Amino acid sequence: MAEHARRKRTHYYVVYAALMVCTYLTWQIAYFDLGAFNTVAALGIAALKALLVALFFMHVRESPRLTVVVALGGLFWLGILLTLTMTDYLTRGWMT
């Protein structure tokens, strides 16, 4: 049982290190002019960080299937909201 707890603690340290690396990458991307790709890269890194937090710190990876379905449903709903927001934003007449 102690080995399992030690392995789990090691997972937390690895995920924490990955989150710190992703935070550093987000900070570094702000200094490079990648054009429109800046936003895409920053959002991609943010999505990776959110995935790591949900899977490991919120224990979605080890949860029952119902919890996974609810988490995926929340992501699906977020996608619907973002899609509707972008369709409104992109169809406005004041855009050039």
N, CA, C and O atoms as a MOPAC input file, in Angstrom:
PM7 MOZYME 1SCF
protein

 N      0.81900 1    -1.19200 1     0.00000 1
 C      0.00000 1     0.00000 1     0.00000 1
 C      0.86600 1     1.26100 1     0.00000 1
 O      0.50800 1     2.26100 1    -0.62200 1
 N      2.00400 1     1.21400 1     0.69700 1
 C      2.88800 1     2.37600 1     0.73100 1
 C      3.47700 1     2.65000 1    -0.65300 1
 O      3.70500 1     3.80400 1    -1.01600 1
 N      3.71900 1     1.59400 1    -1.41700 1
 C      4.26100 1     1.76400 1    -2.77200 1
 C      3.25500 1     2.48900 1    -3.66500 1
 O      3.63400 1     3.33100 1    -4.47900 1
 N      1.97800 1     2.16000 1    -3.51000 1
 C      0.94400 1     2.82600 1    -4.29900 1
 C      0.88700 1     4.31400 1    -3.95700 1
 O      0.78800 1     5.15100 1    -4.85500 1
 N      0.94700 1     4.64700 1    -2.68300 1
 C      0.90700 1     6.05200 1    -2.26400 1
 C      2.13900 1     6.79800 1    -2.76900 1
 O      2.04400 1     7.95700 1    -3.17100 1
 N      3.29600 1     6.13500 1    -2.74800 1
 C      4.52300 1     6.77000 1    -3.21500 1
 C      4.46100 1     7.00400 1    -4.73600 1
 O      4.89500 1     8.04600 1    -5.22800 1
 N      3.92000 1     6.03100 1    -5.46500 1
 C      3.78300 1     6.16900 1    -6.90500 1
 C      2.80200 1     7.28600 1    -7.24700 1
 O      3.02300 1     8.04500 1    -8.19100 1
 N      1.73000 1     7.38400 1    -6.48600 1
 C      0.73500 1     8.42700 1    -6.72400 1
 C      1.33000 1     9.81000 1    -6.45500 1
 O      1.06600 1    10.76300 1    -7.19000 1
 N      2.13100 1     9.90900 1    -5.39900 1
 C      2.78500 1    11.16900 1    -5.07300 1
 C      3.75000 1    11.55600 1    -6.19300 1
 O      3.87000 1    12.73400 1    -6.53000 1
 N      4.43300 1    10.57600 1    -6.76600 1
 C      5.34100 1    10.84200 1    -7.87300 1
 C      4.57500 1    11.35700 1    -9.08300 1
 O      5.05400 1    12.24300 1    -9.79100 1
 N      3.38700 1    10.80600 1    -9.32500 1
 C      2.55700 1    11.30100 1   -10.42000 1
 C      2.21200 1    12.77300 1   -10.21500 1
 O      2.23500 1    13.55600 1   -11.16400 1
 N      1.89700 1    13.14300 1    -8.99600 1
 C      1.57200 1    14.53800 1    -8.72100 1
 C      2.76000 1    15.45400 1    -9.02100 1
 O      2.57700 1    16.53600 1    -9.57900 1
 N      3.94400 1    15.04200 1    -8.66500 1
 C      5.13200 1    15.85600 1    -8.93300 1
 C      5.39100 1    15.97300 1   -10.43000 1
 O      5.76900 1    17.04000 1   -10.91400 1
 N      5.19500 1    14.89900 1   -11.15200 1
 C      5.39500 1    14.93500 1   -12.60800 1
 C      4.36800 1    15.84500 1   -13.27000 1
 O      4.71400 1    16.63100 1   -14.15100 1
 N      3.12400 1    15.74700 1   -12.85800 1
 C      2.07600 1    16.60400 1   -13.42900 1
 C      2.32300 1    18.06000 1   -13.05100 1
 O      2.11300 1    18.95700 1   -13.86900 1
 N      2.76500 1    18.30000 1   -11.82500 1
 C      3.08900 1    19.65600 1   -11.40200 1
 C      4.22700 1    20.22400 1   -12.25100 1
 O      4.17100 1    21.38100 1   -12.66800 1
 N      5.24300 1    19.42900 1   -12.50400 1
 C      6.35600 1    19.87800 1   -13.34700 1
 C      5.87300 1    20.16800 1   -14.77000 1
 O      6.30400 1    21.14400 1   -15.38300 1
 N      4.98600 1    19.32800 1   -15.29400 1
 C      4.44400 1    19.56700 1   -16.63700 1
 C      3.63100 1    20.86200 1   -16.67500 1
 O      3.69700 1    21.60700 1   -17.65200 1
 N      2.87300 1    21.12900 1   -15.62600 1
 C      2.11000 1    22.37500 1   -15.56100 1
 C      3.03200 1    23.58600 1   -15.49500 1
 O      2.73900 1    24.61800 1   -16.10000 1
 N      4.13400 1    23.47400 1   -14.77300 1
 C      5.09400 1    24.57800 1   -14.70100 1
 C      5.77000 1    24.81000 1   -16.05000 1
 O      6.00300 1    25.95500 1   -16.43900 1
 N      6.08500 1    23.72800 1   -16.76700 1
 C      6.67400 1    23.86600 1   -18.10500 1
 C      5.67600 1    24.52300 1   -19.05300 1
 O      6.05000 1    25.38800 1   -19.84600 1
 N      4.42500 1    24.12500 1   -18.97700 1
 C      3.40000 1    24.73100 1   -19.83600 1
 C      3.19100 1    26.20500 1   -19.50200 1
 O      2.97700 1    27.02000 1   -20.39900 1
 N      3.25200 1    26.54400 1   -18.23300 1
 C      3.13900 1    27.94500 1   -17.83300 1
 C      4.30700 1    28.74800 1   -18.38200 1
 O      4.12300 1    29.86400 1   -18.86700 1
 N      5.50100 1    28.18900 1   -18.30600 1
 C      6.67800 1    28.85700 1   -18.86600 1
 C      6.54000 1    29.02800 1   -20.37800 1
 O      6.88400 1    30.08300 1   -20.91200 1
 N      6.04200 1    28.01000 1   -21.07100 1
 C      5.84500 1    28.11500 1   -22.51900 1
 C      4.82100 1    29.19400 1   -22.87400 1
 O      4.99500 1    29.92500 1   -23.84900 1
 N      3.76200 1    29.28900 1   -22.08600 1
 C      2.76400 1    30.33100 1   -22.31900 1
 C      3.38200 1    31.71100 1   -22.15500 1
 O      3.10200 1    32.62200 1   -22.93500 1
 N      4.21500 1    31.86100 1   -21.15100 1
 C      4.89400 1    33.13200 1   -20.90400 1
 C      5.85300 1    33.45800 1   -22.04300 1
 O      5.94700 1    34.61500 1   -22.45300 1
 N      6.56100 1    32.46900 1   -22.55600 1
 C      7.50800 1    32.69200 1   -23.64300 1
 C      6.81100 1    32.99900 1   -24.97100 1
 O      7.32400 1    33.78200 1   -25.77000 1
 N      5.66300 1    32.39700 1   -25.21000 1
 C      4.93400 1    32.64000 1   -26.45300 1
 C      4.50800 1    34.10300 1   -26.55900 1
 O      4.39100 1    34.63900 1   -27.66000 1
 N      4.28000 1    34.74100 1   -25.42400 1
 C      3.86900 1    36.14200 1   -25.43600 1
 C      4.96400 1    37.04400 1   -26.00600 1
 O      4.66600 1    38.14600 1   -26.46800 1
 N      6.21100 1    36.60700 1   -25.98400 1
 C      7.31400 1    37.42300 1   -26.47800 1
 C      7.63800 1    37.18100 1   -27.94700 1
 O      8.43600 1    37.92400 1   -28.51800 1
 N      7.05800 1    36.18700 1   -28.56900 1
 C      7.29900 1    35.89800 1   -29.97400 1
 C      6.12400 1    36.39000 1   -30.80600 1
 O      4.96800 1    36.26700 1   -30.40200 1
 N      6.43100 1    36.94500 1   -31.96900 1
 C      5.37500 1    37.40000 1   -32.87300 1
 C      5.07700 1    36.28300 1   -33.85800 1
 O      5.75900 1    36.13200 1   -34.87200 1
 N      4.05800 1    35.50900 1   -33.55000 1
 C      3.65300 1    34.41000 1   -34.41700 1
 C      2.41000 1    34.75600 1   -35.21900 1
 O      1.81600 1    33.88700 1   -35.85700 1
 N      2.02300 1    36.00300 1   -35.18900 1
 C      0.81700 1    36.42800 1   -35.90100 1
 C     -0.43100 1    35.88000 1   -35.22900 1
 O     -0.58100 1    35.95900 1   -34.00900 1
 N     -1.31800 1    35.33000 1   -36.03200 1
 C     -2.55500 1    34.76200 1   -35.50100 1
 C     -2.30600 1    33.46900 1   -34.74000 1
 O     -3.16500 1    33.01200 1   -33.98600 1
 N     -1.13300 1    32.87900 1   -34.93400 1
 C     -0.81600 1    31.62500 1   -34.26500 1
 C     -0.54800 1    31.81200 1   -32.77200 1
 O     -0.58600 1    30.83800 1   -32.02000 1
 N     -0.27800 1    33.03900 1   -32.32700 1
 C     -0.06300 1    33.29300 1   -30.89400 1
 C     -1.27200 1    32.84900 1   -30.07000 1
 O     -1.13000 1    32.15300 1   -29.06400 1
 N     -2.44000 1    33.25400 1   -30.50500 1
 C     -3.65900 1    32.90600 1   -29.78000 1
 C     -3.90800 1    31.40900 1   -29.81900 1
 O     -4.28900 1    30.81100 1   -28.81200 1
 N     -3.69400 1    30.80700 1   -30.97100 1
 C     -3.91000 1    29.36200 1   -31.11300 1
 C     -2.95800 1    28.59000 1   -30.20700 1
 O     -3.37300 1    27.64900 1   -29.53200 1
 N     -1.68900 1    28.98200 1   -30.18900 1
 C     -0.70000 1    28.29200 1   -29.36400 1
 C     -1.01300 1    28.46300 1   -27.87100 1
 O     -0.93900 1    27.50300 1   -27.10400 1
 N     -1.36000 1    29.68100 1   -27.46900 1
 C     -1.67300 1    29.92600 1   -26.05700 1
 C     -2.92300 1    29.15000 1   -25.62400 1
 O     -2.96200 1    28.60400 1   -24.52200 1
 N     -3.93300 1    29.10100 1   -26.48100 1
 C     -5.14800 1    28.34700 1   -26.14200 1
 C     -4.88300 1    26.84500 1   -26.13000 1
 O     -5.46500 1    26.11900 1   -25.32500 1
 N     -4.01600 1    26.38000 1   -27.00800 1
 C     -3.65200 1    24.96300 1   -27.00300 1
 C     -2.93200 1    24.56300 1   -25.72300 1
 O     -3.20700 1    23.50800 1   -25.15200 1
 N     -2.01400 1    25.40800 1   -25.27700 1
 C     -1.31100 1    25.12800 1   -24.02400 1
 C     -2.28100 1    25.20100 1   -22.84800 1
 O     -2.20100 1    24.39000 1   -21.92500 1
 N     -3.19300 1    26.16700 1   -22.87900 1
 C     -4.18400 1    26.27900 1   -21.80200 1
 C     -5.09400 1    25.05300 1   -21.76400 1
 O     -5.46500 1    24.58700 1   -20.68700 1
 N     -5.44800 1    24.53600 1   -22.92700 1
 C     -6.28100 1    23.33000 1   -22.97100 1
 C     -5.52800 1    22.13200 1   -22.41500 1
 O     -6.11100 1    21.30800 1   -21.71100 1
 N     -4.24000 1    22.02400 1   -22.72200 1
 C     -3.42700 1    20.94400 1   -22.17400 1
 C     -3.33800 1    21.04100 1   -20.65300 1
 O     -3.44500 1    20.03200 1   -19.95500 1
 N     -3.14200 1    22.25400 1   -20.14400 1
 C     -3.08600 1    22.42700 1   -18.68700 1
 C     -4.42100 1    22.07500 1   -18.03600 1
 O     -4.44500 1    21.44300 1   -16.98000 1
 N     -5.52300 1    22.47600 1   -18.65200 1
 C     -6.84300 1    22.14000 1   -18.10500 1
 C     -7.06800 1    20.63300 1   -18.11400 1
 O     -7.64800 1    20.08300 1   -17.17900 1
 N     -6.60900 1    19.96900 1   -19.16900 1
 C     -6.74000 1    18.51900 1   -19.24600 1
 C     -5.92900 1    17.83300 1   -18.15300 1
 O     -6.41500 1    16.89200 1   -17.52500 1
 N     -4.70800 1    18.28800 1   -17.91700 1
 C     -3.88400 1    17.70100 1   -16.85900 1
 C     -4.51100 1    17.89600 1   -15.48300 1
 O     -4.52300 1    16.97800 1   -14.66300 1
 N     -5.02900 1    19.08700 1   -15.23800 1
 C     -5.66200 1    19.35600 1   -13.94000 1
 C     -6.89500 1    18.48200 1   -13.75400 1
 O     -7.09600 1    17.91100 1   -12.68300 1
 N     -7.71700 1    18.37500 1   -14.78500 1
 C     -8.93800 1    17.57500 1   -14.66700 1
 C     -8.62100 1    16.09600 1   -14.48200 1
 O     -9.23200 1    15.43100 1   -13.64500 1
 N     -7.68000 1    15.58200 1   -15.25100 1
 C     -7.39200 1    14.15600 1   -15.18400 1
 C     -6.71900 1    13.74100 1   -13.88500 1
 O     -7.07500 1    12.71600 1   -13.30400 1
 N     -5.75900 1    14.51800 1   -13.42800 1
 C     -4.96300 1    14.07800 1   -12.28800 1
 C     -5.38000 1    14.70500 1   -10.96300 1
 O     -5.57000 1    13.98800 1    -9.98000 1
 N     -5.52700 1    16.03200 1   -10.91400 1
 C     -5.85300 1    16.66200 1    -9.64400 1
 C     -7.32800 1    16.56200 1    -9.29000 1
 O     -7.68100 1    16.55600 1    -8.11100 1
 N     -8.20000 1    16.48200 1   -10.30000 1
 C     -9.62200 1    16.31400 1   -10.04100 1
 C    -10.02900 1    14.84200 1   -10.11600 1
 O    -11.20300 1    14.51600 1    -9.94300 1
 N     -9.07900 1    13.96400 1   -10.36800 1
 C     -9.25800 1    12.50300 1   -10.34700 1
 C    -10.30500 1    12.00300 1   -11.34000 1
 O    -10.98200 1    11.01000 1   -11.07500 1
 N    -10.44200 1    12.67300 1   -12.46800 1
 C    -11.39100 1    12.20800 1   -13.48200 1
 C    -10.89000 1    10.90800 1   -14.10700 1
 O    -11.68800 1    10.07100 1   -14.52900 1
 N     -9.58400 1    10.74200 1   -14.16600 1
 C     -9.00500 1     9.54800 1   -14.77300 1
 C     -9.37800 1     8.28200 1   -14.01000 1
 O     -9.53800 1     7.22200 1   -14.61600 1
 N     -9.51700 1     8.37700 1   -12.70900 1
 C     -9.81800 1     7.21300 1   -11.87700 1
 C    -11.26000 1     7.17600 1   -11.39700 1
 O    -11.60600 1     6.36700 1   -10.53500 1
 N    -12.09600 1     8.03300 1   -11.93900 1
 C    -13.47900 1     8.14300 1   -11.49000 1
 C    -14.37500 1     7.16100 1   -12.23600 1
 O    -13.97800 1     6.59000 1   -13.25200 1
 N    -15.59000 1     6.97200 1   -11.72100 1
 C    -16.56400 1     6.14700 1   -12.45200 1
 C    -16.90200 1     6.77800 1   -13.80700 1
 O    -16.67600 1     7.96700 1   -14.02900 1
 N    -17.43400 1     5.97000 1   -14.68200 1
 C    -17.74600 1     6.42600 1   -16.04000 1
 C    -18.75400 1     7.57600 1   -16.05600 1
 O    -18.71600 1     8.41400 1   -16.95700 1
 N    -19.63600 1     7.62400 1   -15.08900 1
 C    -20.61500 1     8.70600 1   -15.04100 1
 C    -19.92400 1    10.06100 1   -14.86300 1
 O    -20.34200 1    11.05200 1   -15.46200 1
 N    -18.88500 1    10.10800 1   -14.05500 1
 C    -18.13500 1    11.34500 1   -13.86700 1
 C    -17.46700 1    11.77000 1   -15.16600 1
 O    -17.44300 1    12.95600 1   -15.49600 1
 N    -16.92800 1    10.81300 1   -15.89800 1
 C    -16.30000 1    11.11500 1   -17.19000 1
 C    -17.34100 1    11.63600 1   -18.17300 1
 O    -17.07400 1    12.57700 1   -18.92000 1
 N    -18.52000 1    11.03200 1   -18.17400 1
 C    -19.59700 1    11.48200 1   -19.06900 1
 C    -20.02400 1    12.89900 1   -18.71500 1
 O    -20.26200 1    13.71000 1   -19.61000 1
 N    -20.12500 1    13.20800 1   -17.44200 1
 C    -20.51800 1    14.55400 1   -17.01700 1
 C    -19.44700 1    15.56100 1   -17.41800 1
 O    -19.77700 1    16.65400 1   -17.88000 1
 N    -18.17600 1    15.22000 1   -17.25400 1
 C    -17.08300 1    16.12000 1   -17.65300 1
 C    -17.09800 1    16.34500 1   -19.16300 1
 O    -16.92100 1    17.47600 1   -19.61600 1
 N    -17.30300 1    15.29900 1   -19.94000 1
 C    -17.38800 1    15.44900 1   -21.39300 1
 C    -18.62100 1    16.24100 1   -21.80700 1
 O    -18.57900 1    16.99600 1   -22.77800 1
 N    -19.72100 1    16.07100 1   -21.07300 1
 C    -20.91500 1    16.86900 1   -21.33900 1
 C    -20.66600 1    18.35300 1   -21.09900 1
 O    -21.14500 1    19.19800 1   -21.85400 1
 N    -19.91900 1    18.66400 1   -20.05100 1
 C    -19.55500 1    20.05700 1   -19.79100 1
 C    -18.69000 1    20.63700 1   -20.89800 1
 O    -18.86900 1    21.79100 1   -21.28700 1
 N    -17.75500 1    19.84600 1   -21.40500 1
 C    -16.92700 1    20.30000 1   -22.52500 1
 C    -17.76300 1    20.48700 1   -23.79500 1
 O    -17.55600 1    21.43400 1   -24.55400 1
 N    -18.69400 1    19.58400 1   -24.00900 1
 C    -19.57800 1    19.70900 1   -25.16200 1
 C    -20.41400 1    20.98900 1   -25.06900 1
 O    -20.56900 1    21.70400 1   -26.05900 1
 N    -20.94300 1    21.27000 1   -23.89700 1
 C    -21.73000 1    22.48400 1   -23.69500 1
 C    -20.86900 1    23.72600 1   -23.89400 1
 O    -21.32500 1    24.70600 1   -24.48400 1
 N    -19.63700 1    23.69700 1   -23.41100 1
 C    -18.71700 1    24.81500 1   -23.64000 1
 C    -18.47700 1    25.00900 1   -25.13300 1
 O    -18.42900 1    26.14300 1   -25.61100 1
 N    -18.32700 1    23.92500 1   -25.86500 1
 C    -18.15700 1    24.02500 1   -27.31000 1
 C    -19.36000 1    24.65500 1   -27.99100 1
 O    -19.20900 1    25.45500 1   -28.91500 1
 N    -20.55000 1    24.29700 1   -27.53800 1
 C    -21.76600 1    24.91100 1   -28.10000 1
 C    -21.77800 1    26.40900 1   -27.82800 1
 O    -22.06600 1    27.20200 1   -28.72400 1
 N    -21.46800 1    26.79500 1   -26.60800 1
 C    -21.46800 1    28.22000 1   -26.26300 1
 C    -20.42200 1    28.99300 1   -27.05700 1
 O    -20.69500 1    30.09400 1   -27.53500 1
 N    -19.23100 1    28.42700 1   -27.19900 1
 C    -18.19100 1    29.11100 1   -27.98300 1
 C    -18.57400 1    29.20400 1   -29.45600 1
 O    -18.30700 1    30.21700 1   -30.10200 1
 N    -19.19000 1    28.16600 1   -29.98700 1
 C    -19.63000 1    28.19300 1   -31.38600 1
 C    -20.68700 1    29.26300 1   -31.60400 1
 O    -20.61200 1    30.02100 1   -32.57100 1
 N    -21.65800 1    29.33000 1   -30.72700 1
 C    -22.69900 1    30.35200 1   -30.86900 1
 C    -22.12800 1    31.75900 1   -30.71100 1
 O    -22.54300 1    32.68000 1   -31.41500 1
 N    -21.19000 1    31.92700 1   -29.80400 1
 C    -20.55700 1    33.23300 1   -29.63200 1
 C    -19.78900 1    33.63100 1   -30.88000 1
 O    -19.87300 1    34.77600 1   -31.32500 1
 N    -19.03700 1    32.69100 1   -31.44900 1
 C    -18.25400 1    33.01500 1   -32.64700 1
 C    -19.14700 1    33.27400 1   -33.86500 1
 O    -18.81400 1    34.11600 1   -34.69900 1
 N    -20.27100 1    32.56600 1   -33.98100 1
 C    -21.16300 1    32.84200 1   -35.11600 1
 C    -21.75800 1    34.24100 1   -34.99600 1
 O    -21.95200 1    34.91300 1   -36.00900 1
 N    -22.04800 1    34.68700 1   -33.78800 1
 C    -22.54200 1    36.04700 1   -33.59800 1
 C    -21.44000 1    37.05900 1   -33.89500 1
 O    -21.67800 1    38.06000 1   -34.57100 1
 N    -20.26200 1    36.80300 1   -33.40200 1
 C    -19.15000 1    37.74100 1   -33.57100 1
 C    -18.73400 1    37.85900 1   -35.03500 1
 O    -18.45400 1    38.96200 1   -35.50600 1
 N    -18.68900 1    36.75600 1   -35.75300 1
 C    -18.21600 1    36.76800 1   -37.12500 1
 C    -19.23600 1    37.29000 1   -38.12400 1
 O    -18.87300 1    37.60500 1   -39.25800 1
 N    -20.49600 1    37.39000 1   -37.73700 1
 C    -21.52300 1    37.87700 1   -38.66800 1
 C    -21.88600 1    39.33900 1   -38.41600 1
 O    -22.86100 1    39.82700 1   -38.98800 1
 N    -21.15400 1    40.03000 1   -37.60500 1
 C    -21.43900 1    41.44400 1   -37.35400 1
 C    -20.98100 1    42.28000 1   -38.52800 1
 O    -20.00200 1    41.94400 1   -39.19400 1
 N    -21.68700 1    43.36800 1   -38.78200 1
 C    -21.38800 1    44.21900 1   -39.92000 1
 C    -20.18600 1    45.12700 1   -39.72800 1
 O    -19.64700 1    45.62400 1   -40.71600 1
 N    -19.74500 1    45.36200 1   -38.51200 1
 C    -18.65700 1    46.30200 1   -38.27200 1
 C    -17.28300 1    45.67500 1   -38.48300 1
 O    -16.27400 1    46.37300 1   -38.37600 1
 N    -17.21600 1    44.39100 1   -38.77800 1
 C    -15.91200 1    43.77700 1   -39.03400 1
 C    -15.42100 1    44.16500 1   -40.42900 1
 O    -16.21200 1    44.28700 1   -41.36400 1
 N    -14.13600 1    44.35300 1   -40.55300 1
 C    -13.56600 1    44.69100 1   -41.85900 1
 C    -12.80500 1    43.52000 1   -42.42600 1
 O    -12.25300 1    43.61400 1   -43.52200 1

